[in-house]
Amino acid sequence: MGHRVRFANPSADQVYLYSPTSSTSSRSPGPATPPSPHSSLPQSSVSSPLEVILVKGFHDALRLNSKDTLKIDLSVDPRTNPSLISSDYFSSIQGEDATIPPTGYVELWSRWLPWVIEITPKTGPHVTVYDMLCGLYDALHARMTEEEYHASTDLSRFPGIRDDVDSAFKKRCDKIMEHNVGLAEKERNNGRRRLDLLRGNNIFYGLSVDPNTEVVKFSVKDT
């Protein structure tokens, strides 16, 4: 299956689970990581049919603050990313288990998003490094519906967020235009992607486990 996006709570009041001001801001020099989501939020009524194994750690290529972390641009498909394709290191580890212990199901949380990203292996019993990066990319590159966009950027509840999301969308389209005008226009006409909710923080900075909640968090940084 690869990935699935599951809203953490079906109520519109639960979008933006993590207040953007409660943790590292996008203007900070450090990576943006979410606070503890389970401490103040009701659990989802949606349960996964897959066995959940408690993740204790990650492959060095994915672990936050590892010297080997693959700090890739999440706006670029890892399947065609030149920096990965040409990397002997990535070629040698892409099929290795992403987590410790190995698992066939991982939930990724981020304070920037109103949903949980669920990662499962494309093939084999366990999520690999390749599965993790591709699943994260695919989940973030789904188009936002108008309902998602307006709920996630509600001006009365999240002042300023809509401008940041719109700015991220524009900058992403402008970057595409540097190489392909037609593709940039098509992207602009088709609308925002869920990636734009990261508000320009598109560099993957690694995975970590919250010591209090045991939630798997993914960190990102401004490009």
N, C-alpha and C positions, 0 to 999 in steps of 0.2 A: 504493500500500500504506500509506503514511503512517508507520508505525513497526513495529518488531519488537523484542522483548526476547530477547537471546541470553545465556545464562550463559557467563561468561568461561572457566569450566572445569567440566566435569560432575561433578567430585569434590566431595563435601560438605565436604571440607577447604578448599575455596577460597571459601566464602562469606565475606562481609566482606573483600574483597580488600585494603582499606585499613584498618588499625587505627584506630579512632576516637580513639585517644590520640596518633596519630602526626602529627596535623595540627591545624588550628584546631578547638577544641571548640565545641559548640553554645552554650556559655555565654560565648563570646568575643564582643566587640562587632563583630568583622570577619566577612566572609563565610567560609563553610566551603568550602575547596577541597581536592581530593584530592592526595596526593603522587604520585610517579611510579609508575604501576602496573606497567609492563613491566620495571622494574629487578629485581624479585624474584619475579615470577610467571611460571609457564609459559604459553606462548601457547595459545589455544584451538585445538582440533583442528577446530572448525567454521569453515569459510571462507565468505565471502560470494561469491555469484556475480556481484555487482555490482563495477564498476570502482571502485577506491579512489583518489581524488585527494587529494594531500597538501594539507590546509587550512593556509593561512598567516595568515588573519585572518577577521574577521566584520563583518557589518553593524553600524553604530554602535548600533542598537537592541538588539543581542544581545551586544555586546562587553563584557567585564568592565572596569570602571573608566571606561566612557564616560559622559559627561554625559547622553547620550540613552538609556542602557540602560533597557529596559522592566522595571522591578522589580515584576513581577506576582506575585500569590499563586497558587502552583501547585495549590492546592486548589480553585480556581475555573476552570471551563472557559473558555478564551480565546474560544470561539465565542459565549459568552453573557456574558462579563465586561463589566459596565457601563463600567468605566474604559477598556476598549479600544474598545468599541462607540461611545462618545461622543468618542473621541480622533481629531481631524483628523490628527494626526501618524501614528498607527497606520494609519488609513485610507489615507494616502498612501504608506506604505512596506511594507504587509503582503505585497504581491506581489513585492517586490524580493528579489534573491538573498541568502540568509542568510550565505553564506561567500565568502571570497576565496582562490582563484578559485572560481567557481560549481561545484557538484558535485551529482550525483544521489544521493549516499549519504554519510551522516555517522554515525560512531560516537561516542556520548557516554559518558564515564566519570564516575563519582562515587565517592568513598571510602565513601559511605553505602550503596552498593548492591552486591550480589553478581553483578550482570549488566551487560552493555553494552546501552545503548539505541541501536537502529539507526533512523535517520531517513531516509526517502525521500520524494520529492514525491508529493502527491496527484494533481496534474496537471502537465504540462510536464516539461522535462528536468532542472530544477534545484530543489534544496530552497530554499524561500522563507522569509522571516521567519515567515509564517503557518504554514507546514508545520512549522517547528522548534518553535514554541510548542504547536501542537496535538499533534504527535507526542510531545513530552515529557509533556504532560498525559495523553494516552491511555495511555502506557506506565506512568506512575506510578499511574494510577487502576484498573489491573487488580487484581482481588482476589488476595490472597496465599493460596496453598494452605496447608493445615496443615503439609505437609512443608517448604515454603519458610519458614514462620514459625518452626518449631522449629529448622531448620538455621541460619537467620540470627540466631537469638537464643539459641543454645546456651549454657546457664548455665555450663558448665564451661570454655568457651572465650572467652565474651564476657560476663563478669560485669557486671551492671547494665544491659545493653542491652535485655533483655526488658522491664524496668520502664519504660524510656524510651519504647520502642515502644508499649507498652500505654497509657502516659500520653498520648502523642501521639494515639492512636486515640480515647481518651476525650475529650480536649479538642476534637478535631475534631467528634465527635458532639455534644458539649455546645454547640458553636458553631452547628451546624445546628439544634439544639433551640430556640435563641433565635428562630428564624424559622418553623420547621415541626416540630412535635413528632412527627407521624406519620412524616415523612421521616427524622428522627433515629433513631427506633426501628427503622425498616427498615434504616438504615445500620448500626446497632449489631448487629442480628440477622444481617446478611449478612457481617459480619466485616471484618477489617482489609484495607486496600489497601496496595499497595506504597509508596504515598506515606508511610505511617506509619513506614517505615524511615528517613525523613529526620529523624525524632524532633522534629518541630515546626519544623524549618528549611525552611519552605515558601515563602519568598520567593526567587524567581529573581533571581540577582545578576549573571549574565552568563556568557559562554563565553570560554575562553582555551585557548591551545595550550601544552602543557608544552615548554619549550625543549630539554629533554634527550631526551624520548621522542617528541615530536611528537603526543602523544595530545591529543584534544579533551576538555576538562574542563568540566563545568558546576558553577558555584558557587551556593550557597544560603545564606540567612541566617534566623535565628530571627524568627518573626513577632512 
